Amino acid sequence: SSAFKDACCPHLFDVVDNKKLSGPESPIPSDASLNILSKDVLQLKTQFQPFMNLSEEKQRALYQMICHLLLHEETVMQLENMLDSLCSERSPGIIAMEELKSPEKPCLEEFLQLVGVHLQSKHQIYNEELFLAAHYLLSALAELSSYSQMLLLACCDLQLVPTLCFLPNMTSEDGTMTLADPVLAPLADPGKFRIAQRLLALSNINLEMTESSIKAVTMKKPIFSPIVLYIALNGLYALGYEKTRTDEAV
């Protein structure tokens, strides 16, 4: 939908909606420091602000639901297709939900209600910003392979998501960052590092560690894969956001 397209970062809609650039080159170059994504990550924080505005209870429910969906690739695709149709002029999402025989149907219905869809009123979207944030996240998750989804879930369980989200803003022009930074402490664990390394490699990001530093650069012809992963990571990070006592729950 045009609303969804307008909400996305400049070159991201092409990825999450399975469209290709008109030009011959990907906007993300090969062998580039991960800091090339820093501007996009800044925009992603705005895109996922509606998640951070939710009450802790709703945040937790959505987060747990998405973690559950990461084990069910087909259900992720079904849900993403429903969100697509609800965004469009036509509304086959209503029919799709009625005809859905998936054992995940109750979970999908709960998800739609949590992200601002009235199921009893022809699927009217009553919280558009929240709905768009969810659509954005699900579109990115649907682009990931089942193995990437499993590794992403592992990163959630190991509480690596915040660290991975900070990498673009921490890397220098040559892609390096010092291990002495406390933010990188989780990656000092060899087991956790290998999981993060595999996840990033599947999205064309090379993560290497020496005794004192970590280096993160894009691989050859990364296409859109790095930013798709970072949409997913930042969406999950926003849902895992811990409120301070002064934050107001919605």
C-alpha positions in Angstrom: 0.0 0.0 0.0 1.1 3.6 -0.5 0.9 4.2 3.3 3.2 1.3 4.0 5.6 2.5 1.2 5.7 6.0 2.6 6.4 4.7 6.1 9.5 2.7 5.0 13.0 3.9 4.8 14.1 5.2 1.4 15.3 1.9 -0.2 13.6 -0.6 2.0 10.2 -1.0 0.5 11.7 -2.8 -2.5 13.0 -5.5 -0.2 10.0 -6.2 2.0 7.6 -6.1 -0.9 9.6 -8.4 -3.2 10.3 -5.6 -5.7 13.6 -4.9 -7.5 15.5 -1.7 -8.0 15.3 0.0 -11.4 19.0 0.5 -11.3 21.7 -2.3 -11.7 23.2 -1.8 -8.3 22.1 -2.5 -4.8 22.2 0.6 -2.5 24.3 -1.4 -0.1 27.9 -1.8 -1.4 30.2 -4.7 -1.0 33.0 -4.8 1.6 31.5 -1.8 3.4 31.6 -1.1 7.2 28.3 -2.0 8.9 28.1 1.7 9.8 26.6 2.2 6.3 23.3 1.1 7.9 23.4 3.6 10.7 21.1 6.1 9.0 18.6 3.4 8.2 18.7 2.1 11.8 17.9 5.6 13.1 14.8 5.7 10.9 13.9 2.2 12.1 13.7 3.5 15.6 11.0 6.0 14.5 9.2 3.3 12.5 9.0 1.0 15.5 8.2 3.7 18.1 4.5 2.4 18.3 5.9 -0.9 19.7 7.7 1.1 22.4 4.5 3.0 23.3 2.6 -0.1 24.1 2.0 -1.2 27.7 4.6 -3.7 29.0 1.9 -6.4 29.0 1.1 -5.9 25.3 4.8 -5.6 24.4 5.5 -8.9 26.1 2.5 -10.6 24.5 3.6 -9.5 21.0 7.2 -10.3 21.6 6.4 -13.8 22.8 4.0 -14.3 19.9 6.6 -13.3 17.3 9.2 -15.6 19.0 6.7 -18.4 18.6 6.1 -17.5 15.0 9.8 -17.8 14.3 9.4 -21.5 14.7 6.7 -21.6 12.1 7.8 -20.2 8.7 4.6 -21.0 6.9 2.5 -19.2 9.5 4.8 -16.1 9.2 4.1 -16.1 5.5 0.3 -16.5 6.0 0.3 -13.6 8.5 2.4 -11.4 6.3 0.0 -12.0 3.4 -3.0 -11.1 5.6 -1.3 -7.9 6.6 -0.6 -7.1 2.9 -4.2 -7.6 2.0 -5.5 -5.5 4.9 -3.2 -2.7 3.7 -4.6 -2.8 0.1 -7.7 -1.4 -1.4 -9.3 -4.8 -1.6 -9.8 -6.7 1.7 -9.2 -10.4 1.0 -7.7 -10.6 4.5 -11.2 -11.0 5.8 -11.8 -14.0 3.6 -8.3 -15.4 4.2 -9.0 -15.4 8.0 -12.4 -17.0 7.6 -11.0 -19.8 5.4 -7.8 -20.3 7.4 -7.7 -23.8 8.9 -4.2 -23.5 10.4 -3.9 -24.6 14.0 -2.2 -21.2 14.5 -5.5 -19.4 13.7 -6.2 -18.4 17.4 -2.6 -17.1 17.6 -3.1 -15.1 14.3 -6.4 -13.6 15.5 -4.8 -12.5 18.8 -1.8 -11.0 16.9 -4.1 -9.0 14.7 -6.1 -7.7 17.7 -2.8 -6.7 19.4 -1.6 -4.7 16.4 -4.7 -2.6 16.0 -7.2 -4.7 13.9 -10.9 -4.9 14.8 -11.8 -8.5 13.9 -15.5 -7.9 14.5 -15.8 -4.9 12.2 -14.6 -6.1 8.8 -11.0 -6.0 10.0 -11.0 -2.3 10.3 -7.6 -1.0 11.3 -8.0 1.3 14.3 -4.3 1.9 15.1 -2.6 2.5 11.8 0.8 3.4 13.1 0.9 0.2 15.2 -0.4 -1.8 12.3 2.2 -0.5 9.9 5.0 -1.2 12.4 3.8 -4.8 12.7 3.4 -5.1 8.9 7.0 -3.8 8.5 8.4 -6.3 10.9 6.4 -9.3 9.6 7.4 -8.4 6.0 11.1 -8.5 7.0 10.7 -11.8 8.9 9.0 -13.3 5.9 12.0 -12.5 3.7 14.3 -14.4 6.1 15.0 -18.1 5.5 13.7 -20.6 8.1 17.3 -21.1 9.3 17.7 -17.4 9.7 14.5 -17.3 11.7 15.7 -20.0 14.0 19.0 -18.2 14.6 17.1 -15.0 15.2 15.1 -16.8 17.9 18.3 -18.1 19.4 19.6 -14.5 19.5 16.4 -13.5 21.3 16.8 -16.3 23.9 20.4 -15.3 24.4 19.6 -11.6 24.7 21.9 -10.7 21.8 19.3 -8.6 19.9 20.2 -5.3 21.6 24.0 -5.8 21.0 23.4 -6.6 17.3 21.1 -3.6 16.9 23.9 -1.3 18.2 26.6 -2.6 15.8 25.9 -0.2 12.9 26.4 2.8 15.2 29.5 1.4 16.9 31.5 0.3 13.9 34.3 2.6 12.6 34.8 3.4 8.9 36.8 0.2 8.5 34.2 -1.9 10.3 36.0 -2.4 13.5 35.0 -1.9 17.2 36.8 -2.6 20.4 35.8 -5.6 22.5 36.5 -3.4 25.6 33.1 -1.7 25.0 30.7 -3.2 27.6 27.9 -3.2 24.9 29.9 -5.9 23.1 30.4 -8.1 26.2 27.8 -10.7 25.1 29.8 -11.3 21.9 32.9 -12.2 23.9 31.3 -15.5 24.7 32.4 -17.9 21.9 29.1 -19.8 21.7 27.0 -16.6 21.4 29.5 -15.1 18.9 29.2 -18.1 16.6 25.4 -17.9 16.6 25.5 -14.1 15.9 28.1 -14.7 13.2 26.0 -17.3 11.5 22.9 -15.1 11.5 24.7 -12.1 10.1 26.5 -14.3 7.5 23.1 -15.5 6.2 22.3 -11.8 5.6 25.6 -11.1 3.8 27.4 -9.5 6.8 30.8 -10.8 7.8 31.5 -10.7 11.5 35.0 -11.6 12.7 36.7 -11.4 16.1 40.3 -10.9 17.2 41.7 -10.8 20.7 40.8 -7.1 21.1 38.3 -6.2 18.4 35.3 -7.2 16.3 34.9 -6.4 12.7 31.6 -6.2 10.8 31.5 -5.6 7.0 29.2 -6.4 4.2 30.1 -9.3 1.9 30.3 -9.3 -1.9 27.1 -8.0 -3.5 25.0 -7.9 -0.3 21.9 -6.8 -2.2 19.3 -5.9 0.5 19.9 -8.7 2.9 21.7 -6.7 5.6 18.9 -4.1 6.0 16.2 -6.8 5.9 17.8 -8.4 8.9 18.2 -5.1 10.7 14.5 -4.3 10.2 13.7 -7.6 12.0 16.3 -7.0 14.7 15.1 -3.5 15.5 11.4 -4.5 15.5 12.2 -7.2 18.1 14.4 -4.8 20.0 11.5 -2.3 20.2 9.2 -4.9 21.5 11.8 -5.9 24.1 12.2 -2.3 25.2 12.2 -1.9 29.0 10.2 1.1 30.2 11.3 3.4 32.9 8.9 4.3 35.7 8.2 7.7 34.0 7.1 6.0 30.7 3.4 6.1 30.1 1.7 2.9 29.0 -0.8 3.0 26.3 
